[in-house]
Amino acid sequence: MKQGQYLKEVIAEFLLAGRITEDNAENFLVELAKEIKVEITGILHNTLPPGFDILCSLKESCLYLGYWPEHNYVRVIVSSCSNFDAQIISGVIVKYFNIKNTVRLTVNSDQSIEQKVEELWG
């Protein structure tokens, strides 16, 4: 399928046992991009003490990581025109952060843009 013809959006939420830095989080997003085979075109850090957000622009859409250290909570959003396997996200999270608890995955979109338009305005 051509770029821009499909949209997959997955949200992953999890709790950390310890703290992470912006560098750790950025390295995770770079690793995640490799695993789902997408290309990062830019990275923007937004420091919001005590936490932070990181947005990676992709050739195919974006990756986002939000971190709330006061709650050990992390939210990752993967939005891409690439039809990746959502379970890869969970696997990379568990491996990278050594997660012992559950990673909650929510698939918001997994369909062609044509199907989305028909569903919304058909």
C-alpha positions in Angstrom: 0.0 0.0 0.0 1.3 3.5 -0.9 2.3 5.9 1.9 -0.6 8.0 3.0 -3.2 5.4 2.2 -3.4 3.7 5.6 -3.4 4.8 9.2 -2.5 2.7 12.2 -2.5 4.4 15.6 -1.7 2.5 18.8 -1.4 3.8 22.4 0.7 2.0 24.9 0.5 2.9 28.6 2.7 1.5 31.4 4.2 2.1 34.8 8.0 2.2 35.4 9.7 0.8 38.4 12.2 3.7 38.4 13.0 6.9 36.7 14.0 7.6 33.1 15.8 10.5 31.5 15.0 12.3 28.3 18.0 10.6 26.7 16.7 7.2 27.8 13.3 8.0 26.3 14.7 9.3 23.1 16.9 6.2 22.7 13.8 4.0 23.3 11.9 5.9 20.5 14.8 5.4 18.1 14.8 1.7 18.9 11.0 1.5 18.5 11.2 3.2 15.1 13.8 0.6 13.9 11.6 -2.3 15.1 8.5 -1.1 13.4 10.5 -0.1 10.3 9.7 3.6 10.2 12.0 6.6 9.5 12.5 9.4 12.0 12.8 12.8 10.3 13.0 15.0 13.5 12.9 14.9 17.3 11.4 17.6 19.6 11.8 17.6 23.4 9.4 19.5 25.6 10.6 19.6 29.2 7.7 20.0 31.6 9.2 19.6 35.1 9.0 17.1 36.6 8.3 15.3 33.4 8.7 15.7 29.7 7.3 14.9 26.2 9.2 13.8 23.2 7.7 13.9 19.7 9.4 12.2 16.8 8.3 13.2 13.4 8.3 10.3 11.0 8.3 10.1 7.3 5.1 8.2 7.8 3.5 10.2 10.7 4.8 10.4 14.4 5.9 8.8 17.6 5.1 10.4 21.0 6.3 9.7 24.5 4.9 11.5 27.6 6.4 10.9 31.0 4.9 11.7 34.4 7.6 10.8 36.9 5.5 11.7 39.9 3.2 8.7 39.0 5.9 6.6 37.2 3.4 6.7 34.2 4.5 6.6 30.5 2.2 7.0 27.5 3.5 6.2 24.0 1.5 6.9 20.9 2.5 5.4 17.6 0.8 6.8 14.5 1.9 5.6 11.1 0.9 4.9 7.5 2.9 1.7 7.9 0.9 -1.4 8.8 3.1 -2.6 11.7 2.4 -5.3 14.2 1.1 -3.6 17.4 2.5 -6.3 19.6 6.0 -5.2 18.6 5.5 -2.0 20.6 4.7 -4.0 23.8 7.8 -6.2 23.2 10.1 -3.3 22.8 8.7 -1.6 25.9 9.2 -4.7 28.0 12.7 -5.3 26.7 13.9 -1.7 26.9 12.4 -0.7 30.2 12.5 -4.2 31.8 8.8 -3.9 32.6 7.4 -6.4 35.1 3.8 -5.2 35.0 1.3 -4.9 32.1 1.6 -2.8 29.1 -1.8 -1.7 28.1 -2.3 -1.4 24.3 -5.2 0.4 22.7 -5.6 0.3 18.9 -7.4 3.5 17.8 -7.1 3.0 14.1 -6.1 0.1 11.9 -7.6 0.8 8.5 -7.2 2.5 5.1 -7.8 6.3 4.9 -10.6 5.5 2.4 -12.3 3.3 5.1 -11.9 6.1 7.7 -13.4 8.7 5.5 -16.3 6.4 4.6 -16.9 5.6 8.3 -16.8 9.3 9.3 -18.7 10.9 6.4 -20.1 8.1 4.3 
